[in-house]
Amino acid sequence: MEHMTIQDILAATGGTLLCGDASMPINRLSTDSRDVGPHTLFVPIVGERVNAHKFVESALKDGGASLTQEHEQAEGPHPIIKVPDTLKAMQQIASFYRNKMSLPIIGITGSVGKTTTREMIAHVLKGKYRVFETVGNQNSQVGVPLTLDRLTSRDQIGVLEMGMSEPGQITILGDIIRPNAAVVTNVGVSHIEQMGSRDNICREKLDIQNGLPENSVLYLNGDNDMIRKHIGYVTHPYEFFGFSEDCSYRAEGTEEIHGQTHFTFVHENMKEPVILNVLGDHNVSNALAAIALGLAYEVPMETIKRQLATFSGQRQNILKIHGYTVIDDAYNASPDSMKAGLKILSDYKDSGRKIAVLSDMLELGPDSPDYHREVGEFLGTADITDLYITGTLSKKYAEAAQKKNLSLKTKWFSSNDELISYLKDYLKENDVVLIKASNGMKLYEVAKALE
């Protein structure tokens, strides 16, 4: 943070200074009491398991300041500010700080693909601008304020993820970020346990429009059924990107050539060949959003194409190991992203076996078995030879897939170690292996063991 003082914190939160100097500069926020130094503002969050107010005293041992919602009185040289709610106060501080900055910010939300889309858009914009973007996966009610804490006056444009798990959270983040343009990548079933239905998830995602200026544009995935269903909910100008004929930003002729994705980008009278170093139709869709935002912010098309050609991303890691290929996508999973990963495996051009190594998709609510069966049915119609699984719900993959493909070889493993041992003996040259599951299933252990 730049040019912020305790007095600014008081103005942002309406809090009361219990002790300390109101002129003290503040250059950083922290929710970790072990990471507080001079000019750091400690924000003690009251969590489900830990109330961080018990760390206020130890947090200030090296200087700094602290918010509190529990102390009524305090003494000492270090500023302590009483507020009604420390989390809300941190969000107010982030909003106050964002309001001091004039740079445009692009907000991105969606059930699947927001991280890759954010990375692609940022990579495209870096062809022309100094870009500020989400740090790691800090896209939550706590993470977004901690991300904005790093914003500087040198940054020229921002690209920030906006995540949610409960109703109303996208509107809160929109009020903090105040995006100048927004992207909704898609609407799936992530967090359906908390949200109740895909319709509710869709309306929540579309609430990203609440933070937009009146005539700012919302960029929407035109291939998503729920976005189409609820398009009447949109009150701002919008543009579709996707494969559908009526999309303003469209892809045609998609094909995989030597591990790259080639397609023709179509927009109005423009037709441009584009090459991506990542695979899958879902990444073409992400690239369309990146092109749309690049053009909106006057990045030349040749620069956009050059930037996309050098984009590698972080989530989908394709490794050549001992003559076989590993597609490491073990970070997270939902029905949509599972199908996207399986399609990449099915379409991958190599002469060996195509092996899906999968585990459970988590947090899908009471209909979770049905979602696993749905993925299994898709797998059973794909060009995949083997299915190896861990977990409990993943057995639904095998049951549904084998009904569609009797020749599919399947095996369940009781642990990752057992699976690793089997794969190390089984894999051979020219095989292609997809590793994918929710992060909690720790299939990244399998990917790491195969390296």
C-alpha positions as CSV (number, residue, x, y, z in Angstrom):
1,M,0.0,0.0,0.0
2,E,1.1,3.5,-0.8
3,H,0.5,6.8,1.1
4,M,-1.7,5.3,3.8
5,T,-1.7,6.2,7.5
6,I,-3.7,5.2,10.6
7,Q,-5.8,8.3,9.9
8,D,-6.8,6.8,6.5
9,I,-7.6,3.5,8.2
10,L,-9.9,5.4,10.6
11,A,-11.5,7.2,7.6
12,A,-12.1,4.0,5.7
13,T,-13.6,2.0,8.6
14,G,-15.1,4.6,10.9
15,G,-13.2,2.9,13.7
16,T,-12.0,4.3,17.0
17,L,-8.3,4.7,17.8
18,L,-7.8,3.2,21.2
19,C,-4.1,4.0,21.4
20,G,-1.1,5.0,19.3
21,D,-0.2,7.6,16.7
22,A,-2.8,8.4,14.0
23,S,0.0,9.7,11.7
24,M,1.8,6.3,11.6
25,P,2.2,5.1,8.0
26,I,0.7,1.8,7.0
27,N,2.1,0.0,3.9
28,R,0.8,-3.5,4.3
29,L,-2.1,-5.7,5.6
30,S,-1.6,-9.1,7.2
31,T,-3.9,-11.7,8.7
32,D,-0.9,-13.7,9.9
33,S,0.4,-12.6,13.3
34,R,3.8,-14.0,12.5
35,D,4.1,-11.7,9.5
36,V,3.6,-8.3,11.2
37,G,6.4,-5.8,11.2
38,P,6.7,-2.0,11.3
39,H,4.0,-0.2,9.3
40,T,2.0,-3.5,9.0
41,L,-1.7,-3.5,10.0
42,F,-2.7,-6.8,11.6
43,V,-6.2,-7.9,10.9
44,P,-7.3,-10.6,13.4
45,I,-10.0,-12.6,11.8
46,V,-12.6,-14.5,13.9
47,G,-12.6,-17.9,12.1
48,E,-14.6,-21.1,12.6
49,R,-11.6,-22.7,14.5
50,V,-9.4,-19.8,15.6
51,N,-10.1,-16.3,16.9
52,A,-7.0,-14.4,15.9
53,H,-7.6,-11.7,18.5
54,K,-5.6,-13.8,21.0
55,F,-2.5,-13.1,18.8
56,V,-2.8,-9.3,18.9
57,E,-0.2,-8.7,21.6
58,S,2.4,-11.1,20.1
59,A,1.7,-9.6,16.6
60,L,2.8,-6.2,17.7
61,K,6.0,-7.2,19.3
62,D,8.0,-5.9,16.4
63,G,5.9,-2.8,15.8
64,G,2.9,-2.2,13.5
65,A,-0.7,-1.7,14.3
66,S,-3.8,-3.8,14.8
67,L,-7.6,-3.8,14.3
68,T,-9.8,-5.3,16.9
69,Q,-13.5,-6.0,17.4
70,E,-13.1,-7.3,20.9
71,H,-10.9,-4.8,22.9
72,E,-12.7,-1.8,24.5
73,Q,-9.5,-0.3,25.9
74,A,-5.8,-0.5,25.0
75,E,-2.6,1.2,26.0
76,G,0.8,1.4,24.4
77,P,2.7,3.0,21.5
78,H,1.3,0.7,18.8
79,P,-2.0,1.9,17.3
80,I,-5.0,-0.4,17.9
81,I,-8.3,0.5,16.2
82,K,-11.7,-0.7,17.4
83,V,-14.1,-1.7,14.6
84,P,-17.4,-3.6,14.7
85,D,-16.1,-6.4,12.4
86,T,-12.4,-6.9,11.4
87,L,-13.1,-8.7,8.2
88,K,-15.5,-6.1,7.0
89,A,-13.0,-3.4,8.1
90,M,-10.3,-5.0,6.0
91,Q,-12.6,-5.0,3.0
92,Q,-13.4,-1.3,3.6
93,I,-9.7,-0.5,3.8
94,A,-9.2,-2.3,0.4
95,S,-12.1,-0.4,-1.1
96,F,-10.7,2.9,0.2
97,Y,-7.3,2.1,-1.2
98,R,-8.7,1.0,-4.6
99,N,-10.6,4.2,-4.8
100,K,-7.4,6.2,-4.6
101,M,-6.1,4.4,-7.8
102,S,-7.4,5.4,-11.2
103,L,-6.3,2.3,-13.2
104,P,-8.9,0.2,-14.9
105,I,-9.5,-3.3,-13.4
106,I,-11.0,-6.3,-15.1
107,G,-13.0,-8.6,-12.8
108,I,-13.2,-12.3,-13.6
109,T,-15.5,-14.9,-12.1
110,G,-16.9,-18.3,-13.0
111,S,-17.3,-21.9,-11.7
112,V,-14.4,-23.2,-13.8
113,G,-11.5,-21.5,-15.6
114,K,-11.3,-18.2,-13.9
115,T,-7.6,-18.6,-12.9
116,T,-6.5,-19.7,-16.4
117,T,-8.6,-16.9,-18.0
118,R,-7.2,-14.4,-15.6
119,E,-3.6,-15.5,-16.4
120,M,-4.4,-15.4,-20.2
121,I,-5.9,-11.9,-20.1
122,A,-3.0,-10.7,-18.0
123,H,-0.5,-12.2,-20.3
124,V,-2.2,-10.6,-23.3
125,L,-2.3,-7.2,-21.6
126,K,1.4,-7.4,-20.6
127,G,2.1,-7.0,-24.3
128,K,1.3,-3.3,-23.8
129,Y,0.8,-2.5,-20.1
130,R,2.3,-3.0,-16.6
131,V,-0.3,-5.5,-15.3
132,F,-1.5,-6.0,-11.7
133,E,-3.1,-9.3,-11.1
134,T,-4.4,-11.7,-8.4
135,V,-1.7,-13.1,-6.2
136,G,-1.8,-16.9,-6.2
137,N,-5.4,-17.9,-5.5
138,Q,-6.4,-14.9,-3.4
139,N,-9.9,-14.4,-4.8
140,S,-12.0,-14.7,-1.7
141,Q,-13.5,-12.3,0.9
142,V,-10.1,-12.2,2.6
143,G,-7.9,-12.8,-0.4
144,V,-9.1,-9.9,-2.6
145,P,-8.2,-7.3,0.1
146,L,-4.8,-8.9,0.6
147,T,-4.3,-8.8,-3.2
148,L,-5.3,-5.1,-3.5
149,D,-2.8,-4.4,-0.7
150,R,0.0,-5.0,-3.3
151,L,-1.4,-2.5,-5.8
152,T,0.9,0.4,-6.7
153,S,0.7,3.6,-8.6
154,R,3.0,2.2,-11.2
155,D,0.5,-0.4,-12.3
156,Q,-1.4,0.5,-15.4
157,I,-4.2,-2.1,-15.5
158,G,-5.5,-4.8,-13.2
159,V,-6.9,-8.3,-13.7
160,L,-8.5,-9.8,-10.6
161,E,-10.3,-13.0,-9.8
162,M,-13.5,-12.9,-7.8
163,G,-14.4,-16.2,-6.1
164,M,-17.5,-17.1,-4.1
165,S,-18.9,-19.9,-2.0
166,E,-22.0,-18.2,-0.5
167,P,-24.8,-15.8,-1.7
168,G,-23.9,-12.1,-1.9
169,Q,-20.1,-12.5,-2.0
170,I,-19.6,-11.5,-5.6
171,T,-21.5,-8.2,-4.9
172,I,-19.2,-7.6,-1.9
173,L,-16.1,-8.2,-4.0
174,G,-17.5,-6.0,-6.8
175,D,-17.9,-3.1,-4.3
176,I,-14.3,-3.5,-3.3
177,I,-12.7,-3.9,-6.7
178,R,-15.0,-1.6,-8.7
179,P,-14.2,-3.4,-12.0
180,N,-14.3,-1.4,-15.3
181,A,-15.1,-4.6,-17.3
182,A,-16.1,-8.1,-16.2
183,V,-15.9,-11.7,-17.5
184,V,-18.0,-14.7,-16.5
185,T,-16.2,-17.8,-17.7
186,N,-19.0,-20.3,-17.1
187,V,-21.5,-21.6,-14.6
188,G,-21.1,-25.1,-13.3
189,V,-21.8,-26.9,-10.0
190,S,-18.9,-25.8,-7.8
191,H,-20.3,-24.7,-4.4
192,I,-23.7,-26.1,-5.3
193,E,-23.9,-27.5,-1.8
194,Q,-23.9,-24.0,-0.4
195,M,-25.8,-22.3,-3.2
196,G,-28.6,-24.8,-3.7
197,S,-28.8,-24.8,-7.5
198,R,-27.0,-23.9,-10.7
199,D,-29.6,-21.1,-11.2
200,N,-28.6,-19.6,-7.9
201,I,-24.9,-19.9,-8.9
202,C,-25.5,-18.3,-12.2
203,R,-27.3,-15.3,-10.7
204,E,-24.5,-14.9,-8.1
205,K,-21.9,-15.0,-10.8
206,L,-23.8,-12.5,-13.0
207,D,-23.9,-10.2,-9.9
208,I,-20.4,-9.2,-10.9
209,Q,-22.3,-6.6,-13.0
210,N,-23.3,-4.8,-9.7
211,G,-19.8,-3.4,-9.3
212,L,-19.5,-2.1,-12.9
213,P,-20.0,1.5,-14.1
214,E,-23.3,2.1,-15.9
215,N,-22.1,1.5,-19.5
216,S,-19.3,-1.0,-18.9
217,V,-19.3,-4.2,-20.8
218,L,-19.9,-7.7,-19.4
219,Y,-18.1,-10.5,-21.4
220,L,-20.0,-13.8,-21.2
221,N,-19.4,-17.3,-22.3
222,G,-21.9,-17.7,-25.0
223,D,-21.7,-21.5,-25.0
224,N,-22.8,-21.9,-21.3
225,D,-26.4,-23.0,-21.0
226,M,-27.1,-21.3,-17.7
227,I,-25.7,-17.9,-18.8
228,R,-28.0,-18.1,-21.9
229,K,-31.0,-19.1,-19.6
230,H,-30.5,-16.1,-17.3
231,I,-29.4,-13.5,-19.9
232,G,-32.5,-11.5,-19.0
233,Y,-30.9,-11.0,-15.6
234,V,-28.1,-9.0,-17.2
235,T,-28.6,-5.2,-16.9
236,H,-25.4,-4.0,-18.5
237,P,-24.2,-4.1,-22.1
238,Y,-22.7,-7.6,-22.8
239,E,-20.8,-9.5,-25.5
240,F,-20.6,-13.3,-26.0
241,F,-17.4,-15.2,-26.6
242,G,-17.4,-18.8,-27.6
243,F,-18.0,-21.2,-30.5
244,S,-21.7,-20.4,-31.1
245,E,-22.6,-18.6,-34.3
246,D,-24.0,-15.5,-32.5
247,C,-20.9,-15.0,-30.4
248,S,-19.2,-11.6,-31.0
249,Y,-15.8,-13.2,-30.4
250,R,-15.8,-16.6,-32.0
251,A,-13.5,-19.6,-32.7
252,E,-13.6,-21.7,-35.9
253,G,-11.7,-24.7,-37.2
254,T,-10.1,-25.7,-33.9
255,E,-7.5,-28.5,-34.1
256,E,-4.6,-29.9,-32.2
257,I,-1.3,-29.9,-34.2
258,H,1.9,-31.2,-32.5
259,G,0.8,-30.4,-29.0
260,Q,-0.5,-27.0,-29.9
261,T,-4.1,-25.7,-30.4
262,H,-4.8,-23.9,-33.7
263,F,-8.0,-22.0,-34.4
264,T,-9.3,-19.1,-36.4
265,F,-10.5,-16.1,-34.4
266,V,-13.6,-14.3,-35.9
267,H,-14.8,-10.9,-34.8
268,E,-16.9,-8.6,-37.1
269,N,-14.8,-8.4,-40.3
270,M,-11.7,-9.8,-38.6
271,K,-10.4,-13.4,-39.2
272,E,-7.1,-14.2,-37.6
273,P,-5.2,-17.5,-37.2
274,V,-4.3,-18.1,-33.5
275,I,-1.9,-20.7,-31.9
276,L,-2.0,-21.7,-28.3
277,N,0.5,-23.7,-26.4
278,V,-2.2,-25.2,-24.2
279,L,-4.8,-27.8,-25.2
280,G,-8.5,-28.1,-25.1
281,D,-11.6,-26.3,-26.3
282,H,-12.0,-24.8,-22.8
283,N,-8.7,-23.0,-23.3
284,V,-9.8,-21.8,-26.7
285,S,-12.8,-20.3,-24.9
286,N,-10.4,-18.7,-22.3
287,A,-8.3,-17.3,-25.1
288,L,-11.4,-15.7,-26.8
289,A,-12.0,-13.8,-23.6
290,A,-8.4,-12.7,-23.5
291,I,-8.6,-11.6,-27.1
292,A,-11.8,-9.7,-26.4
293,L,-10.3,-7.8,-23.5
294,G,-7.0,-7.2,-25.3
295,L,-8.9,-5.6,-28.2
296,A,-11.1,-3.6,-25.7
297,Y,-7.9,-2.1,-24.2
298,E,-6.3,-1.5,-27.6
299,V,-3.7,-4.2,-27.6
300,P,-2.8,-4.7,-31.3
301,M,-4.0,-8.1,-32.7
302,E,-0.5,-9.1,-33.7
303,T,0.7,-8.5,-30.1
304,I,-2.3,-10.5,-28.8
305,K,-1.4,-13.4,-31.0
306,R,2.2,-13.3,-30.0
307,Q,1.4,-13.2,-26.3
308,L,-1.1,-16.1,-26.6
309,A,1.5,-18.2,-28.5
310,T,3.9,-17.9,-25.5
311,F,1.2,-18.6,-22.8
312,S,1.8,-21.8,-20.8
313,G,-0.4,-21.3,-17.7
314,Q,0.0,-23.0,-14.4
315,R,-2.9,-25.4,-14.0
316,Q,-2.4,-27.7,-16.9
317,N,1.1,-29.0,-16.9
318,I,2.1,-31.4,-19.8
319,L,5.2,-33.3,-19.1
320,K,7.2,-35.7,-21.2
321,I,8.6,-38.4,-18.9
322,H,10.5,-41.6,-19.9
323,G,8.9,-41.5,-23.3
324,Y,5.3,-41.1,-22.1
325,T,3.2,-38.0,-21.6
326,V,1.7,-36.8,-18.3
327,I,-1.1,-34.2,-18.3
328,D,-0.9,-33.0,-14.7
329,D,-4.2,-31.3,-13.8
330,A,-4.5,-32.4,-10.2
331,Y,-5.2,-29.0,-8.7
332,N,-9.1,-29.1,-8.8
333,A,-12.0,-30.8,-10.4
334,S,-15.7,-30.3,-11.2
335,P,-17.9,-32.1,-13.8
336,D,-17.1,-29.4,-16.5
337,S,-13.4,-29.4,-15.9
338,M,-13.3,-33.2,-15.7
339,K,-14.9,-33.5,-19.1
340,A,-12.6,-30.8,-20.5
341,G,-9.6,-32.7,-19.2
342,L,-10.9,-36.1,-20.5
343,K,-11.5,-34.5,-24.0
344,I,-7.9,-33.3,-24.1
345,L,-6.8,-36.9,-23.3
346,S,-9.2,-38.4,-25.8
347,D,-8.0,-36.0,-28.6
348,Y,-4.3,-36.2,-27.8
349,K,-2.4,-37.5,-30.8
350,D,0.0,-40.2,-29.7
351,S,0.3,-43.9,-30.6
352,G,0.1,-45.3,-27.0
353,R,-2.6,-46.0,-24.5
354,K,-4.8,-43.2,-23.2
355,I,-5.0,-43.5,-19.4
356,A,-7.2,-41.5,-17.1
357,V,-6.1,-41.4,-13.4
358,L,-8.9,-39.8,-11.5
359,S,-10.2,-39.4,-7.9
360,D,-13.2,-37.8,-6.3
361,M,-14.7,-34.4,-7.1
362,L,-15.5,-32.7,-3.7
363,E,-18.1,-30.3,-2.4
364,L,-20.8,-31.1,-4.9
365,G,-23.6,-31.7,-2.4
366,P,-26.2,-34.5,-2.2
367,D,-26.2,-35.0,-6.0
368,S,-22.5,-35.7,-6.0
369,P,-22.9,-39.4,-7.0
370,D,-24.9,-38.3,-10.1
371,Y,-22.2,-35.8,-11.1
372,H,-19.6,-38.6,-10.9
373,R,-21.8,-40.9,-13.0
374,E,-22.2,-38.1,-15.5
375,V,-18.4,-37.8,-15.9
376,G,-18.2,-41.6,-16.1
377,E,-20.7,-41.7,-19.0
378,F,-18.7,-39.0,-20.8
379,L,-15.5,-41.0,-20.3
380,G,-17.1,-44.1,-21.6
381,T,-17.8,-42.4,-25.0
382,A,-14.3,-41.0,-25.3
383,D,-11.2,-42.5,-26.9
384,I,-9.7,-43.7,-23.6
385,T,-8.3,-47.1,-22.9
386,D,-7.7,-47.2,-19.1
387,L,-9.3,-45.7,-16.0
388,Y,-7.5,-45.9,-12.7
389,I,-9.1,-44.4,-9.6
390,T,-8.8,-43.7,-5.9
391,G,-11.4,-42.5,-3.5
392,T,-15.0,-43.6,-2.9
393,L,-17.2,-41.5,-5.3
394,S,-14.8,-42.2,-8.1
395,K,-16.2,-45.7,-8.3
396,K,-19.2,-44.1,-10.0
397,Y,-16.9,-43.1,-12.9
398,A,-16.0,-46.8,-13.5
399,E,-19.6,-48.1,-13.1
400,A,-21.0,-45.6,-15.7
401,A,-18.0,-45.7,-18.1
402,Q,-18.0,-49.5,-18.4
403,K,-21.7,-49.5,-19.4
404,K,-20.7,-47.3,-22.3
405,N,-17.4,-49.0,-23.1
406,L,-17.0,-52.7,-22.2
407,S,-13.4,-52.8,-23.3
408,L,-12.3,-50.0,-20.9
409,K,-9.7,-51.3,-18.4
410,T,-10.4,-50.1,-14.9
411,K,-8.9,-50.6,-11.5
412,W,-9.5,-49.1,-8.0
413,F,-6.7,-48.4,-5.6
414,S,-6.9,-48.0,-1.9
415,S,-4.2,-45.3,-1.7
416,N,-2.1,-43.0,-3.8
417,D,1.0,-45.1,-2.9
418,E,-0.6,-48.2,-4.3
419,L,-1.6,-46.3,-7.5
420,I,1.9,-44.9,-7.9
421,S,3.5,-48.3,-7.6
422,Y,1.2,-49.7,-10.2
423,L,1.7,-46.9,-12.7
424,K,5.5,-47.0,-12.4
425,D,5.4,-50.6,-13.6
426,Y,2.6,-50.2,-16.1
427,L,3.4,-47.1,-18.1
428,K,5.4,-47.4,-21.3
429,E,6.6,-45.3,-24.2
430,N,3.9,-43.2,-26.1
431,D,1.3,-43.6,-23.3
432,V,-0.7,-40.5,-22.4
433,V,-1.8,-40.1,-18.8
434,L,-4.3,-37.5,-17.4
435,I,-4.1,-37.0,-13.6
436,K,-7.1,-35.1,-12.3
437,A,-9.2,-34.7,-9.1
438,S,-10.1,-32.2,-6.4
439,N,-7.1,-30.9,-4.6
440,G,-8.1,-32.6,-1.4
441,M,-7.6,-36.0,-3.0
442,K,-3.9,-35.2,-3.3
443,L,-3.4,-36.8,-6.7
444,Y,-0.6,-34.2,-7.2
445,E,1.4,-36.8,-5.2
446,V,1.0,-39.2,-8.1
447,A,2.1,-36.6,-10.7
448,K,5.1,-35.7,-8.6
449,A,6.1,-39.4,-8.1
450,L,6.0,-40.0,-11.9
451,E,8.4,-37.1,-12.7
